[in-house]
Amino acid sequence: MKPLSFAFLPILLLSLSLTACKYEDGPLISLSSPAKRVANVWEVDRATNADGDDVSDDFDTWEFTFEEDGTAEVTFDILSFPTTLTGDWNLLDSDQNLQLLTSDPTGLVTFNEEFVITRLTTKELWLRDVSDSLRTFQLEVK
């Protein structure tokens, strides 16, 4: 009986590793929950627009802060004036998607963005816009 049980060990390990990979670009396994990995201060390392062109320079002042309590803050400069959007973030679809709900200080301008998470580590968060698969953001911990 023992040789038979050892024969199933590789199959069991393979099936666990295949189901553990939640995101397209990894990682295969993580000991931290997705919410704990998202909760951080991020800056844009690379971004592409709807045409797939690199627009990283347009986001060099952007900073995303995702708190563990689900609150969010996005800061950036518009014509050298600092701007802050505040709101909430949520993980959707079995932690596959990130929803970002923000508004300006007046509350008159609101944004509801949803992204597919393609990579999530403690130092990298890669996002692809749900409504436009060519619009992507690769964020790194600040």
C-alpha positions in Angstrom: 0.0 0.0 0.0 2.8 2.5 0.8 4.2 2.5 -2.8 0.7 3.3 -4.1 0.2 6.2 -1.8 3.6 7.7 -2.8 2.6 7.4 -6.4 -0.3 9.8 -5.8 1.9 12.5 -4.1 3.2 14.1 -7.3 -0.3 14.2 -8.8 -1.6 15.8 -5.6 1.2 18.4 -5.6 0.6 19.2 -9.3 -3.1 19.7 -8.8 -2.5 22.0 -5.9 0.0 24.1 -7.8 -2.3 24.4 -10.8 -5.2 25.6 -8.7 -3.0 27.9 -6.5 -2.0 30.2 -9.4 -4.7 32.8 -9.3 -3.2 35.5 -11.6 -2.0 35.2 -15.2 1.5 36.5 -14.5 1.8 34.9 -11.0 2.9 34.3 -8.5 2.2 30.5 -8.4 1.8 30.6 -4.6 1.7 33.3 -1.9 1.5 33.0 1.9 -0.2 36.4 2.2 -3.9 37.0 1.3 -4.6 39.1 -1.8 -6.1 41.9 0.3 -2.9 42.1 2.4 -0.8 42.2 -0.7 -2.9 45.0 -2.3 -2.8 47.1 0.9 0.2 49.3 0.3 1.5 52.5 -1.3 2.1 52.0 -5.1 3.6 54.1 -7.9 3.3 53.5 -11.6 6.3 51.7 -13.1 4.8 51.2 -16.6 1.5 52.1 -18.2 0.0 51.6 -21.6 -3.0 53.4 -23.3 -5.9 52.0 -25.3 -3.7 51.7 -28.4 -1.1 49.7 -26.4 1.4 52.6 -26.5 3.7 53.2 -23.5 2.4 56.2 -21.6 4.4 55.7 -18.4 5.7 59.3 -18.4 2.1 60.5 -18.1 1.8 58.7 -14.7 5.1 59.6 -13.1 3.5 61.7 -10.4 0.7 59.2 -9.6 0.6 57.4 -6.3 -2.1 54.9 -5.2 -2.6 54.2 -1.5 -4.7 51.2 -0.6 -5.4 50.8 3.1 -6.2 47.5 4.7 -9.6 48.9 5.8 -10.6 49.2 2.1 -10.1 53.0 1.8 -8.1 54.4 -1.1 -6.3 57.6 -2.1 -5.0 58.5 -5.5 -2.6 61.5 -5.8 -1.2 63.0 -8.9 -0.4 66.4 -10.4 -2.5 68.2 -13.0 -0.5 71.1 -14.5 1.8 71.0 -11.5 -1.1 71.3 -9.0 -1.4 68.4 -6.6 -4.7 66.5 -6.9 -6.2 63.9 -4.5 -9.0 61.5 -5.1 -10.3 59.5 -2.2 -12.6 56.5 -1.9 -12.7 52.8 -1.6 -11.2 49.7 -3.1 -12.6 46.2 -3.3 -11.5 42.8 -4.6 -14.1 41.2 -6.8 -14.6 37.9 -8.7 -12.8 35.7 -6.2 -10.0 38.3 -5.8 -9.3 38.3 -9.5 -10.4 42.0 -10.0 -9.8 45.2 -8.3 -12.5 47.8 -8.1 -11.5 51.4 -7.4 -14.3 53.9 -6.5 -13.0 57.5 -6.0 -14.1 61.0 -6.1 -12.6 64.5 -6.0 -12.8 66.6 -2.8 -16.1 68.2 -3.9 -17.7 64.8 -4.6 -19.0 66.1 -7.9 -16.6 64.0 -10.0 -16.6 60.3 -9.3 -14.7 57.4 -10.9 -15.6 53.7 -10.9 -12.8 51.7 -12.4 -12.4 48.0 -12.5 -9.2 46.1 -13.3 -8.2 42.5 -13.8 -5.2 41.7 -11.6 -2.6 39.9 -13.7 0.2 39.9 -11.1 0.1 40.4 -7.4 3.1 40.1 -5.1 4.1 42.1 -2.1 6.1 44.4 -4.4 4.2 44.3 -7.7 0.6 44.9 -8.7 -0.2 44.6 -12.4 -3.6 45.7 -13.7 -5.5 45.4 -17.0 -8.5 47.6 -17.5 -11.7 45.5 -17.7 -13.3 47.8 -20.3 -10.1 48.1 -22.4 -7.7 45.2 -22.3 -4.8 47.2 -23.8 -4.9 49.8 -21.0 -2.6 48.5 -18.3 -0.7 49.6 -15.2 2.3 47.9 -13.7 2.6 49.3 -10.1 5.5 48.9 -7.7 5.7 49.5 -4.0 6.9 53.0 -3.3 
